[in-house]
């Protein structure tokens, strides 16, 4: 517990330093996590123009398409706003027709973390703002800041399927990353793609979005899960059990949740003894003929 608490404080310090150095002018772009040199990414836009300089006043020098590879060399200090998102121009290098080229592209046309399985690339990025207005506890109109995230499955330069979801524009959107798993036993599912948006610090939720990639090349949204913890004080954990995992059942997805909070008692190491304060579970039915997910009624 003490080590985890120290790690959380360290992550907070690193995050604050990183944002102060790299992202204070481009908060809409922070989940791209453009840190370091020579960052490999994909083109996210269906069609993206490469410029000879970081502006739109000159004619494009080249055209790239969704799924094309590029390497980000540098983030410039020049920015524009597109689709409600303010972001910088990137200096990139790429290959086209056997020739290595350099140019500039707006960051919103570039993918988040690169994800690939075989000849299929799963390309995700924030498409636009998706803010909504609500009435708060003080009976005043307020704005819930959110992003619309779009995901494209691309094979050999051809977009096979797309889907989208909305995630909150708060501290949980400080980083965006993902991974590709097997179909985990779901019928007619080749792979499951997960995208996570997180603050990677104590007390900030991490949201995990699951997408099924079917045998006939469709992207289908599955239920999402959320986890959050404040080391030694509070933990909220949600997990899925898929068919080919322990206690899994055919074409069923089980969601399990538990919340632990610290008591006033301490163990021999000086850590608070945790107590489970909430538990829950749901079961979702996967229909492989219609590619739909419905919650099973109890």
ABEGO torsion letter per residue (X at the ends): XAAAAAAAAAAAAAAAAAAAAAAAABAAAAAAGBBEBGBBBBBABABBBBBABBBAABBBABBBBBGBBBBBABBBABBBBBGGBBBBBBBBBBBBGGBBBBBBBBAAABBBBBBBBEABBBBBBBABBABBBBBBAAGBBBBBBBBBBBBBBBBGGBBABBBBBBBBBBAAAABBBBBBBBAGGBBGBABBBBBBBBAGBBGBBBBBBBBBBBAAGBBBBBBBBBBBBBBGABBBBBBBBBAABBGBBBGBBBBBBBBBBBBABBBAAGBBBBBBABBBBBBBBBBAAAGBBBBBBX
